Amino acid sequence: MESLKLKLLKVYSKAIPSRIEIVSGIVSEIIQNVLESCKTIHDDILFELRVILHELIINAIIHGNKENKDKLVEINAGITNGKRLVLVVSDEGDGYDYNYYLKRCEKKMETFCWDDMEEKGRGIQIVKGLCDNIEFNQKGNKIYIIKSLE
């Protein structure tokens, strides 16, 4: 997806310090940006978008940057003319084996039970279920998602 070139109607771009207490404000800021671009989005889609944003940003802060307040999380978002959100979240961490968690997600869906899910990797499984497309860079410290807003 790194080579994917889409025409974006409106772009949000910000690098934030790894501080959990600012995540809700950043998520609200992004949601406001999306609403200004699309005008109307169903409440269910807005809820899913909030979950996706919270999960990805919190994961970048906690797991990627290890809550090191000197490290940044970069967030870039845009809306395509087809009312799809393109979101990229990256951290300054060492990355992780995203394929392991995505494969676990596929296996778990056959006999899905929340009690069987490990704490680690649960967020990426939730995000994958809410998005149209999800990809990572090779290192595993940058995630690209596409989410339909209709």
ChimeraX attribute file (.defattr): number of C-alpha atoms within 10 A of each C-alpha:
attribute: neighborCount
match mode: 1-to-1
recipient: residues
	/A:1	13
	/A:2	10
	/A:3	5
	/A:4	5
	/A:5	7
	/A:6	11
	/A:7	10
	/A:8	16
	/A:9	13
	/A:10	16
	/A:11	17
	/A:12	14
	/A:13	14
	/A:14	14
	/A:15	14
	/A:16	19
	/A:17	19
	/A:18	26
	/A:19	18
	/A:20	15
	/A:21	9
	/A:22	11
	/A:23	19
	/A:24	15
	/A:25	10
	/A:26	17
	/A:27	18
	/A:28	13
	/A:29	13
	/A:30	23
	/A:31	17
	/A:32	13
	/A:33	18
	/A:34	24
	/A:35	13
	/A:36	11
	/A:37	17
	/A:38	18
	/A:39	9
	/A:40	12
	/A:41	13
	/A:42	9
	/A:43	9
	/A:44	11
	/A:45	15
	/A:46	16
	/A:47	11
	/A:48	18
	/A:49	23
	/A:50	16
	/A:51	16
	/A:52	24
	/A:53	22
	/A:54	19
	/A:55	18
	/A:56	21
	/A:57	26
	/A:58	22
	/A:59	22
	/A:60	26
	/A:61	27
	/A:62	16
	/A:63	17
	/A:64	25
	/A:65	24
	/A:66	16
	/A:67	18
	/A:68	15
	/A:69	14
	/A:70	11
	/A:71	19
	/A:72	22
	/A:73	26
	/A:74	19
	/A:75	22
	/A:76	16
	/A:77	22
	/A:78	24
	/A:79	25
	/A:80	20
	/A:81	14
	/A:82	12
	/A:83	18
	/A:84	18
	/A:85	23
	/A:86	19
	/A:87	22
	/A:88	21
	/A:89	23
	/A:90	26
	/A:91	28
	/A:92	19
	/A:93	21
	/A:94	12
	/A:95	19
	/A:96	15
	/A:97	12
	/A:98	19
	/A:99	12
	/A:100	10
	/A:101	17
	/A:102	17
	/A:103	11
	/A:104	15
	/A:105	20
	/A:106	12
	/A:107	11
	/A:108	15
	/A:109	11
	/A:110	8
	/A:111	9
	/A:112	12
	/A:113	9
	/A:114	9
	/A:115	7
	/A:116	9
	/A:117	14
	/A:118	8
	/A:119	8
	/A:120	10
	/A:121	16
	/A:122	16
	/A:123	18
	/A:124	19
	/A:125	19
	/A:126	15
	/A:127	21
	/A:128	16
	/A:129	15
	/A:130	19
	/A:131	16
	/A:132	13
	/A:133	15
	/A:134	19
	/A:135	17
	/A:136	20
	/A:137	14
	/A:138	12
	/A:139	12
	/A:140	18
	/A:141	22
	/A:142	23
	/A:143	21
	/A:144	18
	/A:145	22
	/A:146	21
	/A:147	20
	/A:148	17
	/A:149	20
	/A:150	12
